[in-house]
Amino acid sequence: MKKKKSKKKIIIGSAAVLVIAGGVTVAGQRNSKEEQIPQVPVVTAEIGDVEEIIDATGTVGSEEEKTYYSPVNAELKTVAFSQGDVIEKGTRLIEFNTEDLEKDNQKAELNLKSTKYDTKDTRNKSDKAEKKQKDAKKKVRELEKKIKDKKAYVASLKSQISAATSAAQSQAAAQASAQAAAQAQAQQQAAQAKAQAEAKKQQEIQNQYQSALRTYQTETLPQYQQKLSDLNTQYNQAQRDYNQTDTAYQIAFATWQADPSDDNLQALNAAQTARTQAQLSMQQAKQAYDDYKLQVPKIPVISDFTGSGSDYSGVFTDGTDIDYSDENNESSDAYDYSGNDTGTVTADTSALESALEAASDELAELQSDLASEKAVADADSTSLTKEEKKKLKVTDNLAELDAKSAKELVEEGKKGITAEFNGIISKADIKQGAAVSQGMELFTIENTDKASVDVTLSKYDYDTVKEGQNAEITLGDNTYQGTVTKMSHIAVQNEKGTPVISATVSIDDPDGDIFLGVDAKVKIHAASAKNVVTLPVEVVNIGKDGSFCYVIEDGLVTKRNITTGISSEDYIEVTDGIKEGEEVISDLGDYTEGMQVQAVSEQSGEDTDE
């Protein structure tokens, strides 16, 4: 039962006038003294039981509902229900036409086989291409080693040919020297005096020539090369200096463009002057280098020491037929030191040259093969990358999933839809023969074995009602036991704007008489207390500082602060402030605190001595 909080008196301030419902019973005045002392009714605090019951109303609903969706794309072969029907667990509610599903399953299986064949063929081609490229890379390494060895062999042959040629040249020089000595000896024998004089002079000339040649090779030419190198270094430094001044000028120009101030203009002019000077220095350095580069010192020749008017051909040859201007010039196979045909010394390098020619041909062939194999090794391979192999695997998996899904859809279609629990069809908008798509909503079942009532509680009751408390639910003429299973922790406003708290009371044993969506009355057994001190609820007042009541102490009306517990419709538990057997004024009337009064029991109507 819902407690009547309106019966509790509320007093703000101790000086306020107390308003008590009900009239004052005044006994007849029996003497003059009694006429002076008014009588007030009192009640006695007693030991008893108190049970707090919260009344509420709500709507019956199901605690479990399930919406069924089509598992397949198919035609509805049978629909064994209508909206509002009561159905039992295990009832087959829908059957599907699976002909199209079975066809799709066959297509998926054929597609899976085709995909497997394609994947196998692609992998085989990839493996062949990968092996070909791998073999080409291996061949490239082998050819590179062979080419390296062949180049070394060719270089060795060239070295041998060069050495043979040098030996022949040395032999020719020795032969020429011997011939010159023999000729000189013959001439000395013919004109010993003249030969001795001329030989002495020629020796001097030869000494001068050799000395000049040594000076040229050890001093003149190195000095020239060193000075040329120094001039080149100076020219390079002049170039760097010019580049630095040009960079500085570009920066100064950009700065002046951004800010054409006098300071920036002065800096620009200075940078331009420095750049011009550096450019001039660079040009001078280049000119000096180019001029000196043309001043290559002339190599000494024997004619420089003989003079044009002398004829020493009969006794000495200066070798001017040899070209000293090219240090890399190869000597001829034969030397004629006398001007006469004295024979030829030739190096026999024919075998080496034949081997060199063959080796060069082999080298060219190897280099051609290397280029071909590199083209294969470096070409974009038709072999599969790791990502492509993964993609093929994914494609296979997708085909397998499609085949599996198609097979499962056939099984789902054959299975149909069966009710998973007892309930009521609360929503259905389908007809037999209709075509449905996978995932399409078909119907909803609300479980009648799991029913509850959703109620709202006032702000005075939310802290009293707890989950797990027992309740009674009344539906028409039927009463059911229930349990508070859920409490909301958020207050909302009802249609009147009053804050309320929602709660759910589950029906313990719902039966076939349960109707969803109807109103129900609920009594929540919020709390109980046994063998406690109790007072009627109307004698307990509530002020801003808590609960209180009025008692008679020393013949005077006295306010007594008390602590209360739970309350029923009629009684309230007193945990402190009042003891069993104490009397409490039940109707103060127009009397106020501190007035002298006489107690009269409401139960007996007799006077009570204080």
Secondary structure, 3 states (H helix, E strand, C coil): CECCHHHCEEECCCCCCCCCCCCCCCCCCCCHHHHHCCEEEEEECEEEEEEEEEEEEEEEEECCEEEEECCCCEEEEEECCCCCCEECCCCEEEEEECHHHHHHHHHHHHHHHHHHHHHHHHHHHHHHHHHHHHHHHHHHHHHHHHHHHHHHHHHHHHHHHHHHHHHHHHHHHHHHHHHHHHHHHHHHHHCHHHHHHHHHHHHHHHHHHHHHHHHHHHHHHHHHHHHHHHHHHHHHHHHHHHHHHHHHHHHHHHHHHHCCCHHHHHHHHHHHHHHHHHHHHHHHHHHHHHHHHCCCCCCCCCHHHHCCCCCCCCCCCCCCCCCCCCCCCCCCCCCCCCCCCCCCCCCCCHHHHHHHHHHHHHHHHHHHHHHHHHHHHHCCCCCCCHHHHHHHHHHHHHHHHHHHHHHHHHHHHHHCEECCCCEEEEEECCCCCCEECCCCEEEEEEECCCEEEEEEECCCCCCCCCCCCEEEEEECCEEEEEEEEEECCCCEECCCCCEEEEEEEEECCCCCCCCCCCEEEEEEEEEEEEEEEEEEHHHCEEECCEEEEEEEECCEEEEEEEEEEEECCCEEEEEECCCCCCEEECCCCCCCCCCECEEEECCCCCEECC
